[in-house]
Amino acid sequence: MPKSDHRSNAPGSGPSRPAIVALIVGLAVLGMTLGLLTRVGGVDPMRPRSLPLARTSIAAGQVGGLLPPASLLDRTGDRRASDLERPGIVALVPPSCACLDGLKRVVTTAAQFGLITHLVEAGRDPAQVRSLAGRAGGDLQPLIDPAGVLAAAYDATPTLTLLLLRADGVITEIKRGVAPSLDLRPALRRLLSAPQA
């Protein structure tokens, strides 16, 4: 008479298939929930993180230097240029800038690399820069530079000027007179692969 196989009922045997499936489903739900909570909290786990500011002898306003000590205004009040989230892009626009198409492309490309775009207008009209940011859409932080410090330091053009800001605060590239046709992807790859000071 053939012997019956009692291994599935033996004490200490491995978990059953329904238990394994339930465990996998539970882990998947937990992962999705944590991801949703993280994004709702305003922190993108895929976004590169800021590093302490580099020490550099290169003057502000030049590639290789830090942002000058400008006082910027956002929805919450004053903040220093050195406190901007990085790495990222600083988009300098003059008042009444006719650069919406170019700005939209910049914001879209930056988001593909997990980077934020800081929209800085030299002026005193917060409603104007917020309107431009709203029309451009995406991950865009509107800021006012009342004294025009950044525009002066980087010789900003009457259209769109971009500063590529490394995680340690160093400006890696300055792009003036940016047109909607500009392909930023090579520059952003260089930005994210650049060695930190």
C-alpha positions in Angstrom: 0.0 0.0 0.0 1.6 3.4 -1.0 2.6 5.7 1.7 0.7 9.0 1.9 2.6 12.3 1.8 2.0 14.3 5.0 4.7 16.9 4.4 2.3 19.8 3.8 0.7 19.2 7.2 3.9 18.5 9.1 4.8 20.9 11.9 7.4 23.5 10.9 6.6 23.3 7.2 6.9 26.5 5.1 4.0 29.0 4.6 1.2 28.0 2.4 0.7 29.6 -1.1 -2.3 31.7 0.1 -0.2 33.1 2.9 2.6 34.0 0.5 0.2 35.8 -1.9 -1.4 37.7 1.0 2.1 38.8 2.2 3.1 40.0 -1.3 -0.2 41.9 -1.7 0.2 43.5 1.8 3.8 44.7 1.0 2.6 46.1 -2.3 -0.2 48.1 -0.6 2.2 49.3 2.1 4.7 50.5 -0.5 2.1 52.4 -2.5 0.7 54.0 0.7 4.1 55.1 1.9 4.9 56.5 -1.6 1.6 58.5 -1.6 2.1 59.8 1.9 5.7 60.9 1.0 4.5 62.8 -2.1 1.6 64.4 -0.3 4.1 65.5 2.3 6.0 67.4 -0.4 9.1 65.3 -0.5 10.0 63.4 -3.7 12.1 60.4 -2.8 13.6 60.4 -6.3 14.7 64.1 -6.1 18.5 64.7 -5.5 19.3 66.2 -2.2 21.0 69.4 -1.3 24.6 69.3 0.1 26.4 71.8 2.3 27.5 74.9 0.4 30.9 74.5 -1.3 33.9 76.7 -0.5 35.0 78.4 -3.6 37.3 81.3 -4.4 35.3 82.1 -7.6 33.2 85.2 -7.3 29.4 85.2 -7.5 28.1 85.9 -10.9 30.5 83.5 -12.6 30.5 79.8 -13.4 32.1 78.0 -10.5 30.8 80.5 -7.9 27.9 80.5 -5.5 24.8 82.6 -5.8 25.2 86.1 -4.4 23.7 86.9 -1.0 20.4 88.1 -2.4 17.2 88.5 -0.3 14.3 86.9 -2.2 10.6 87.0 -1.5 8.2 84.0 -1.7 4.7 83.3 -0.3 6.1 83.0 3.2 8.3 86.0 3.3 12.1 86.6 2.9 14.6 83.9 2.1 18.2 83.9 1.1 19.3 82.8 -2.3 21.7 80.4 -0.6 18.7 78.6 0.9 17.1 77.6 -2.4 16.5 74.0 -2.9 19.2 72.3 -4.9 20.3 70.9 -7.3 18.0 72.8 -9.6 17.5 75.6 -12.1 17.2 79.3 -11.3 15.2 80.9 -14.1 15.8 84.7 -14.2 13.0 86.6 -15.9 12.5 90.4 -16.3 9.1 91.9 -15.6 6.6 91.2 -18.4 8.8 88.5 -19.8 7.5 87.1 -23.1 9.1 83.8 -22.4 6.3 81.4 -21.4 7.0 78.8 -24.1 10.7 78.6 -23.2 9.9 78.5 -19.5 7.4 75.6 -20.0 10.0 73.6 -21.8 12.6 74.3 -19.1 10.2 73.2 -16.3 9.1 70.0 -18.1 12.7 69.0 -18.8 13.8 69.7 -15.3 11.0 67.6 -13.9 12.2 64.6 -16.0 15.5 64.8 -14.1 13.8 65.3 -10.7 14.9 68.9 -10.5 13.0 72.0 -9.3 12.9 75.3 -11.2 13.1 78.5 -9.2 11.4 81.3 -11.1 13.0 84.6 -10.0 11.7 87.9 -11.3 13.5 91.2 -10.8 10.7 93.5 -9.6 8.2 94.1 -6.9 5.0 92.6 -8.3 4.4 89.1 -6.8 1.1 88.7 -8.6 2.9 88.9 -11.9 5.5 86.3 -11.2 2.9 84.0 -9.7 0.7 84.4 -12.7 3.6 83.4 -15.0 4.4 80.4 -12.7 0.8 79.3 -12.9 0.7 79.4 -16.7 4.0 77.6 -17.0 2.8 74.8 -14.7 4.9 72.0 -13.2 7.3 72.1 -10.3 8.0 75.8 -10.3 8.7 78.1 -7.3 8.0 81.8 -7.9 10.2 84.3 -6.2 10.7 88.0 -6.3 14.2 89.7 -6.3 13.2 93.2 -5.3 16.7 94.7 -5.7 17.5 92.8 -8.9 20.6 91.3 -7.4 20.7 88.1 -9.4 19.8 89.7 -12.7 22.6 92.2 -12.2 25.2 89.6 -11.0 24.5 87.3 -14.0 24.0 90.0 -16.7 20.5 88.6 -17.3 19.1 89.2 -20.8 15.7 90.8 -21.5 14.3 87.3 -22.1 15.1 84.1 -20.1 18.4 83.4 -18.3 19.1 80.1 -16.6 21.5 79.3 -13.8 22.2 75.6 -13.3 22.7 75.1 -9.6 24.6 72.1 -8.3 23.7 70.3 -5.1 26.5 72.1 -3.2 25.4 75.5 -4.5 27.9 76.0 -7.2 26.7 77.4 -10.6 27.8 75.0 -13.3 26.4 76.8 -16.4 24.8 80.1 -17.3 22.5 80.2 -20.3 21.3 83.6 -21.6 18.6 84.4 -24.1 17.1 80.9 -23.8 14.8 80.0 -26.7 12.0 77.4 -26.6 14.0 75.2 -28.9 16.8 74.8 -26.4 17.5 71.1 -25.4 18.5 71.3 -21.8 19.0 67.5 -21.3 22.8 67.4 -22.0 23.4 70.3 -19.6 21.2 68.7 -16.9 23.1 65.4 -17.3 26.4 67.3 -16.8 24.9 69.1 -13.7 23.9 65.8 -12.0 27.2 64.0 -12.8 29.5 66.9 -11.9 31.8 66.2 -9.0 31.0 68.1 -5.8 33.5 70.4 -4.2 
